[in-house]
Amino acid sequence: MEFSYPPCLKCSKGVLIPLSDYGRDGASIHYKAWACTNPECGFHLRIDNGELSTGSELKQSYK
């Protein structure tokens, strides 16, 4: 069985890869965000407190 990530519908060059994080209590949060692998595109989806946000600009986090 072959597995592949979905193509980015914004740029059609990259694929969307899942990103995970840790919650406030240290529990793993799988697939909290999806980001395009094409650095020129920068498209991403993110879930924060049940809210879905999208964007096309990636910023450096200083946390």
N, C-alpha and C positions, 0 to 999 in steps of 0.2 A: 504494500500500500504506500503510495507516494503522498507526501504532505507538502503543501506550499502555502505561502502567505498571500493574502489578497493584494492585487495591484493597487497602487495609488491612483484614484480617479482624478486627482487634481493635475498631476504631471505626466502620468502614464509611463514614467521612466523607472520609478522606484516601487518598492513594495512596502506595505504597512507591517511593522513588526510590533509585537506586544511588549510592554514594559511593566514591571512590577514595582511595588513600593512596600513600605511598612507603615502601619497605622500608628496612632498615638500610643496604644498599649503594646506595641511591638509585634502585633500579628501581621502576617504576610497578606498583602492585597495583590492578588494576581490580576494581570491585565487591567491595571489602573489607567494606562494610557496606551495609545497606538501612535507610532511615528513613522513617517516616510523615510526610507533609507537614502533617498536622493538629497544630499546636503543643500543643493540649490533650491529645492522645493520648500522644505521646512514644514509641511503640513503635519498637524497632529490633532488627535482627539484625546480628551482627558476627562476623568470623572472625579469631581471633588464634592464631597458631602451630598451625593445623589444628583448633582447637577452636571450635565454634559457640556463641555466647552470645546470649541474648535479654534484653530488658528493656522496661520501660515508664517508666523515669525517665531523663531526659536530664540530664547534668551538664556544667558548664563544665570544659573541659580547660585546664590551666595550663602545658602543655608548650610 
